[in-house]
Amino acid sequence: MKILLMGNPNVGKSVIFSRLTGSNVIASNYPGTTIEFTKGKLRLYGKEAELIDVPGVYSLEPISKAEEVAVEMLKEGDVIINVVDATHLERNLYLTLQLLESGKPMVVALNMWDEAKHNGISIDIEKLEKLLGIPVVPTVAISGEGIKNLVERIKEAKRGAKKKRSDEERWNEILKIIKEVQTIEHRHHTILERLSDASLSPISGIIIAIGVLFLTFEVIRFIGEGLISYIFDPIFEHYLAVVTKLSNHLGEGILHDILIGELINGEIDFLQSMGLLTTGLYVPFAMVLPYVFSFYLALGFLEDFGYLPRVAVLVDGMLHKLGLHGSAVIPMLLAMGCNVPGALATRILETNRQRFIAATLMSVCIPCMAQLAIITSLVGRFGGMGLSIVFTTLFITWVLLGILLNKVLAGESPEIFLEVPPYRMPYYKALLKKLWMMVSGFIKDASPFVLLGVAIVNLLYTLGIIEIIGDLASPLIVGLLGLPKQAVGALVIGFLRKDVAVGMLFPLNLSFKQSVVASVVLAMYFPCVATFVVLLRELGVRDLIKASCIMITAAMLVGGLLNFILGIGGLP
């Protein structure tokens, strides 16, 4: 049996899905599209059934790719579990009536039942069942209340008796249902509701957003540094003895150069040696993974708590000036963890124009957490001023480039159409499952490219190719950017992994000015190959070529200008 979990966005589908399926889930794209859905296994009456979490939609009259996919998936399903937000019954029933018209057997999960009661909303379940003609089960997905009853009543799923009708007829039917089944009593706002109102206010919302952003990155730094200091560095200290013995056994030669890398002052340096078994393992696991873990933990909490949609609404006006709308803040935030999910998330934007602008701005101006960690190590040794210059430069470029693209590219930016859910405490199992999927995906995607990057660098150096490229690019790298010719290797390998590329700058003993310029240029000039592949799929060949030209041009112009300004300022 194939069971479809369908409903509006932000109604708790993912939590119900987590409750029903456990840990064995698969996320994949619907065939022929870039729309992602999740599926898992459910034990139902002693047999195995497939449960599919269909992308959240408001209607089955497609105006977006997600809704097109939802319509297609509806044809494949045997049973529908329609998840409805009990606190917004009127809005949710529109999709419910459309699903009833499809003729598929259905059960309604009336979710957020506890919040409805807290809000003074009473719903007559028996009368609602009678009017809809299908089972209705109140649920509280976060606590698990009603989930067992929901599973038991799947066998009672009935086909809707509703026939296709016009929009006007559906809304008249919804008003009739609401009038008969729902009553609302006056109640005082809770603390979370007051906080929700403050989060959306232009003045207090900005203050709260700054505070949340500051606190979030302090938490990320605290957890990341703690994991490095107390777990990963001690592990690699023990591992150092193993690779040191291997280094002594291999002696000098090409195999030693590839596996161990260069010895710094006669010893292995995990940051500078650039061997497959040294830097190749240390960078992704000991330097980057802790920050990626802490970032996705914090981001997942903010998402499930309900804060991210409020940020989207808050920054909507500013992002319209860049040719986007508030929803674009989500791929931008995701890109700070890893550019790959950030690139994938651009699909939530309605038009090709918006997706192109968002993907380009993200690739040019949003360093991933892996790269941020290395930049912090490279430039942070000079104090906070260097980091301020790097991040301020990237932010200014983000704004100016966005304004320019908005003026140059034809088309419009549609208004934001986003559900803002009430604040609620996240369900820890769903949060941990999401965290595991993100972190394991990073390990799977990042590690091979780090190792490949290190291997290619060693091979290029051994064959003298880096030196040849350095000679050819010397006028640009040395003259315009003020960097040493040896920095070409980092720029070349940046296409494979940006974090490895920045790490390659450590042995060059760059000055303050050179470190800042190199960090900015590497952040801007091109995405890593994993992001490049995703952007190729999302944008197409033609738009990716245009975006790549913009990236390289912007990186060279900004890098050259920054080198000139810092030189005038007398910075070394």
RATA-V861821 format. One line per field, one symbol per residue. ss: DSSP state (H for helix, E for strand, - for the rest). phi: phi as a letter, one per 20 degrees, with the letter a starting at -180 (. if undefined). A space follows every 10 residues. Layout:
# RATA-V861821
ss->???
phi->???
This chain:
# RATA-V861821
ss->-EEEEEE--- --HHHHHHHH H---EEEEE- -----EEEEE EEEE--EEEE EEE------- ----HHHHHH HHHHHH--EE EEEEEHHHHH HHHHHHHHHH H---EEEEEE E-HHHHHH-- EEE-HHHHHH HH--EEEE-E ----E-HHHH HHHHHH-EE- ------HHHH HHHHHHHHHH HEEE------ HHHHHHHHHH -HHHHHHHHH HHHHHHHHHH HHHHHHHHHH HHHHHHHHHH HHHHHHHHHH ---HHHHHH- E--E--E--- ---E----HH HHHHHHHHHH HHHHHHHHHH HHHHH--HHH HHHH-HHHHH -------HHH HHHHH---HH HHHHHHHH-- -HHHHHHHHH HHHHH---HH HHHHHHHHHH ---HHHHHHH HHHHHHHHHH HHHHHHHH-- ---------- -------HHH HHHHHHHHHH HHHHHHHHHH HHHHHHHHHH HHH-HHHHHH HHHHHHHHHH ----HHHHHH HHH----HHH HHH--HHH-- -HHHHHHHHH HHHH----HH HHHHHHHHH- HHHHHHHHHH HHHHHHHHHH HHHHHHHH-- --
phi->.dddecrffm dngfffgffe dmdeccdbef gncdeecccb dceclndece ddefgfcebe dfcbfffffg fffgfefecd deecefecfg fffffgffff ffnegccdee elffffffem edceffffgf fenbfccfcc gfenfnffff ffeffegcff efdgbfgfff fffffffgfe ddccdfbefe fffffffffe fgefffffff fffffffffg fffffffffd cffffffffg ffffffffff mfqfffffed neeelncfdf edfmefedfg efffeeddgg ffgfffffff fffffoeggf fgffegffff fenccgffff ffffffebff ffffffffef dfffffffff fffeddffff fgffffffef feoffffffg fffffffgff fffffffeef pcdfffccfd fffbffefff ffffffffff ffffeeggff ffffffggff ffemfgffff ffeggffeff emdfgffggf fffgfebfff fffffgfelf fgffffffff fffefaffff fgffffffdn ffffffffff ffffffffff fffffffffm ef
